[in-house]
């Protein structure tokens, strides 16, 4: 499988993982066709930029730099979205990488921004 197809497969896998956890999600690139569009789009997570990498040998520094760059596109100066890099190797679980600042903002409840929080998941709604 070439790297481009592997990337598409990874984006679909991660979107499916989000759906399994109750978040609406779909692959972003296929709908907009823009190189600036996020890899995965979710209305419930619209405040977050998601970069997906499905490779054996990931250059995490480069992936994070790409996510940060893409998260700031189209946003006013200094107001880019927080970003994550979702990544996995073959036969390995998904991992999430983010800045320490983003992580601590999650812990403090600063993220997601007030008014943009998903209050219930699909699984909670069907129970």
C-alpha positions as CSV (number, residue, x, y, z in Angstrom):
1,X,0.0,0.0,0.0
2,X,1.5,3.4,-0.9
3,X,1.8,6.1,1.7
4,X,-1.0,8.2,0.2
5,X,-3.5,5.3,0.5
6,X,-2.2,4.4,3.9
7,X,-2.9,8.0,5.0
8,X,-6.4,7.8,3.7
9,X,-7.0,4.5,5.5
10,X,-5.6,6.0,8.7
11,X,-7.9,9.0,8.5
12,X,-10.9,6.7,8.0
13,X,-9.7,4.4,10.9
14,X,-9.4,7.4,13.3
15,X,-12.8,8.8,12.2
16,X,-14.3,5.4,12.9
17,X,-12.6,5.3,16.3
18,X,-14.1,8.7,17.1
19,X,-17.5,7.5,16.1
20,X,-17.1,4.4,18.2
21,X,-16.6,6.8,21.2
22,X,-19.7,8.8,20.3
23,X,-18.3,11.6,18.3
24,X,-19.6,12.4,14.8
25,X,-16.6,12.2,12.5
26,X,-15.6,11.8,8.9
27,X,-12.5,12.1,6.8
28,X,-12.0,15.8,5.9
29,X,-9.9,15.8,2.8
30,X,-12.4,13.8,0.7
31,X,-15.1,16.4,1.0
32,X,-13.3,19.7,0.6
33,X,-10.3,18.7,-1.5
34,X,-8.3,21.5,0.0
35,X,-4.7,20.9,1.2
36,X,-5.6,23.1,4.3
37,X,-8.5,21.0,5.4
38,X,-8.1,18.9,8.6
39,X,-7.6,15.2,8.2
40,X,-10.7,14.4,10.3
41,X,-13.8,16.6,10.7
42,X,-16.2,16.4,13.6
43,X,-18.9,19.0,14.5
44,X,-18.5,18.1,18.2
45,X,-14.8,18.7,17.9
46,X,-14.8,21.7,15.6
47,X,-12.7,23.6,18.2
48,X,-9.8,21.1,17.7
49,X,-7.5,20.5,14.7
50,X,-6.9,16.8,14.2
51,X,-3.8,15.6,12.2
52,X,-3.7,11.9,11.5
53,X,-0.5,9.9,10.8
54,X,-0.6,6.1,10.0
55,X,3.0,5.2,9.5
56,X,5.6,2.9,10.9
57,X,8.3,5.5,11.4
58,X,6.8,8.8,12.3
59,X,8.9,12.0,12.6
60,X,6.8,13.3,15.5
61,X,8.5,16.7,15.5
62,X,7.5,17.3,11.8
63,X,4.0,15.9,12.4
64,X,3.5,18.3,15.3
65,X,4.9,21.2,13.3
66,X,2.5,20.4,10.4
67,X,-0.5,20.2,12.8
68,X,0.4,23.6,14.4
69,X,0.8,25.2,11.0
70,X,-2.4,23.8,9.7
71,X,-4.3,24.7,12.9
72,X,-3.4,28.3,12.4
73,X,-4.4,28.6,8.8
74,X,-7.3,31.0,8.3
75,X,-7.4,32.0,12.0
76,X,-6.7,35.5,13.2
77,X,-3.1,35.9,14.4
78,X,-2.6,34.2,17.8
79,X,-6.0,32.5,17.7
80,X,-5.3,29.2,16.1
81,X,-7.1,26.1,17.3
82,X,-5.5,23.6,19.7
83,X,-4.2,20.6,17.8
84,X,-3.5,16.9,18.3
85,X,-1.6,14.4,16.2
86,X,-3.4,11.0,16.3
87,X,-0.9,8.3,15.2
88,X,-0.3,4.6,15.1
89,X,1.9,1.9,13.7
90,X,0.8,-1.4,12.3
91,X,-0.7,-3.7,14.9
92,X,-0.4,-0.9,17.6
93,X,-3.0,1.2,19.4
94,X,-3.7,4.8,18.5
95,X,-1.7,7.4,20.4
96,X,-2.5,11.1,20.7
97,X,0.3,13.7,20.9
98,X,-0.4,17.3,21.9
99,X,1.5,20.2,23.6
100,X,1.8,20.2,27.3
101,X,-0.1,23.5,27.3
102,X,-3.1,21.8,25.6
103,X,-2.9,18.8,27.9
104,X,-3.0,21.1,31.0
105,X,-5.8,23.1,29.6
106,X,-7.8,19.9,29.2
107,X,-7.1,19.0,32.8
108,X,-8.1,22.5,34.0
109,X,-11.3,22.3,32.0
110,X,-10.3,25.3,29.8
111,X,-10.6,23.0,26.8
112,X,-12.9,22.5,25.1
113,X,-14.0,26.1,25.1
114,X,-17.2,26.9,27.0
115,X,-20.2,26.5,24.7
116,X,-18.3,24.1,22.4
117,X,-18.4,21.0,24.7
118,X,-20.2,17.9,23.7
119,X,-22.4,17.1,26.7
120,X,-23.5,13.6,25.7
121,X,-22.2,11.0,23.4
122,X,-24.3,8.8,21.2
123,X,-23.7,5.8,23.5
124,X,-25.0,7.8,26.5
125,X,-28.1,8.8,24.6
126,X,-29.0,5.2,23.7
127,X,-28.5,3.8,27.2
